[in-house]
């Protein structure tokens, strides 16, 4: 995991000409975010046993975006060499947690464990999390 650093080439944006799907959302839209994630995972040919973990990771990061970042955010997906890449961006700036002794704040940690790669960028233009997951079986 490369925290607060630029991800490797190919992770920061979709390859030229790659189809990109986007969903703008707010806190009440999280059920639609989970459905969008499920549809994207299945569409990418993700292994059935990995779909649930994918939905959990996307939901955790999306929830952080609209609770710790700003009241609205967007999610984009695209494929790179068969892998599914997910970007969640909000206009706020939040710090990764959890703090020592915290009961909550484990969402980003969970997403790191479930994805094959996760990058967090937080700065003046907002917070962006980019995750990569194996696609086709």
C-alpha positions as CSV (number, residue, x, y, z in Angstrom):
1,X,0.0,0.0,0.0
2,X,1.4,3.4,-1.0
3,X,-0.2,5.8,1.4
4,X,0.0,9.5,0.6
5,X,2.0,8.8,-2.5
6,X,1.2,8.7,-6.2
7,X,0.3,5.2,-7.3
8,X,2.2,3.3,-10.0
9,X,1.5,4.2,-13.6
10,X,-1.9,2.9,-14.7
11,X,-3.5,3.3,-11.3
12,X,-4.1,7.0,-11.4
13,X,-6.5,7.1,-14.2
14,X,-8.1,4.9,-16.8
15,X,-6.1,3.8,-19.8
16,X,-6.9,5.8,-22.9
17,X,-10.1,4.6,-24.5
18,X,-11.1,2.4,-21.6
19,X,-14.8,2.5,-20.7
20,X,-15.3,4.2,-17.4
21,X,-18.5,4.0,-15.3
22,X,-19.3,6.7,-12.8
23,X,-21.7,7.1,-9.9
24,X,-22.2,10.2,-7.9
25,X,-23.6,9.7,-4.4
26,X,-24.5,11.0,-1.0
27,X,-24.9,9.2,2.3
28,X,-28.5,8.1,1.6
29,X,-27.3,6.6,-1.7
30,X,-25.0,4.0,-0.1
31,X,-27.4,1.1,-1.0
32,X,-27.0,2.1,-4.7
33,X,-23.2,2.3,-4.3
34,X,-23.3,-1.4,-3.0
35,X,-25.5,-2.4,-6.0
36,X,-23.3,-0.6,-8.4
37,X,-20.2,-2.3,-6.9
38,X,-21.9,-5.7,-7.2
39,X,-22.8,-5.1,-10.8
40,X,-19.3,-4.0,-11.7
41,X,-17.7,-7.0,-10.0
42,X,-19.9,-9.4,-11.8
43,X,-19.5,-7.6,-15.1
44,X,-15.7,-7.8,-14.7
45,X,-15.9,-11.5,-14.2
46,X,-14.7,-11.4,-10.6
47,X,-14.6,-14.8,-8.9
48,X,-18.0,-15.3,-7.1
49,X,-16.3,-15.8,-3.7
50,X,-14.5,-12.4,-4.1
51,X,-17.7,-10.3,-4.9
52,X,-18.7,-9.9,-1.3
53,X,-15.3,-8.7,-0.2
54,X,-15.2,-6.3,-3.1
55,X,-18.6,-4.8,-2.1
56,X,-17.4,-4.5,1.5
57,X,-14.2,-2.6,0.5
58,X,-16.1,-0.2,-1.8
59,X,-18.8,0.4,0.8
60,X,-16.2,1.2,3.5
61,X,-14.4,3.7,1.4
62,X,-17.6,5.3,0.0
63,X,-18.9,5.6,3.5
64,X,-15.7,7.4,4.6
65,X,-16.0,9.7,1.7
66,X,-19.5,11.0,2.6
67,X,-19.0,11.0,6.4
68,X,-15.4,12.2,6.8
69,X,-14.9,14.0,3.5
70,X,-17.8,16.0,2.0
71,X,-21.6,15.4,1.7
72,X,-21.2,14.1,-1.8
73,X,-18.7,12.0,-3.7
74,X,-18.2,10.0,-6.8
75,X,-17.1,6.5,-7.7
76,X,-15.5,5.5,-11.0
77,X,-14.6,2.0,-12.2
78,X,-12.5,0.8,-15.1
79,X,-10.6,-2.3,-16.1
80,X,-6.8,-2.7,-16.4
81,X,-5.5,-6.0,-17.7
82,X,-8.6,-7.7,-16.5
83,X,-8.4,-6.2,-13.0
84,X,-11.2,-3.9,-11.7
85,X,-10.0,-0.5,-10.5
86,X,-12.2,1.6,-8.3
87,X,-11.7,5.3,-7.5
88,X,-13.7,7.1,-4.8
89,X,-13.2,10.8,-4.6
90,X,-14.7,13.5,-2.3
91,X,-13.9,17.2,-1.9
92,X,-13.0,17.0,1.7
93,X,-9.7,16.1,3.4
94,X,-9.7,13.3,5.9
95,X,-6.9,11.6,7.7
96,X,-6.6,7.8,7.7
97,X,-7.4,6.1,10.9
98,X,-8.0,4.4,13.2
99,X,-6.4,6.2,16.2
100,X,-4.9,4.0,18.9
101,X,-7.6,2.7,21.2
102,X,-10.4,3.5,18.7
103,X,-13.5,1.3,18.5
104,X,-14.4,2.4,15.0
105,X,-12.4,3.8,12.1
106,X,-11.4,0.5,10.6
107,X,-12.9,1.0,7.1
108,X,-9.8,2.0,5.2
109,X,-7.8,-0.7,7.0
110,X,-10.4,-3.3,5.9
111,X,-10.3,-2.0,2.3
112,X,-6.5,-2.3,2.3
113,X,-6.8,-6.0,3.4
114,X,-9.4,-6.8,0.8
115,X,-7.9,-5.1,-2.3
116,X,-4.7,-6.1,-4.1
117,X,-3.6,-2.5,-4.0
118,X,-4.9,0.7,-2.4
119,X,-3.6,4.2,-2.7
120,X,-4.9,7.2,-0.7
121,X,-4.3,10.8,-1.7
122,X,-5.5,13.6,0.6
123,X,-4.9,17.2,-0.2
124,X,-6.3,20.6,-1.2
125,X,-8.5,19.1,-4.0
126,X,-10.1,16.5,-1.8
127,X,-9.5,12.9,-0.9
128,X,-9.1,10.0,-3.4
129,X,-8.8,6.3,-2.8
130,X,-7.9,4.0,-5.7
131,X,-8.2,0.3,-5.2
132,X,-7.4,-2.6,-7.5
133,X,-9.0,-6.0,-7.4
134,X,-8.5,-9.2,-9.5
135,X,-11.2,-9.4,-12.2
136,X,-11.6,-12.4,-14.4
137,X,-11.0,-15.8,-12.9
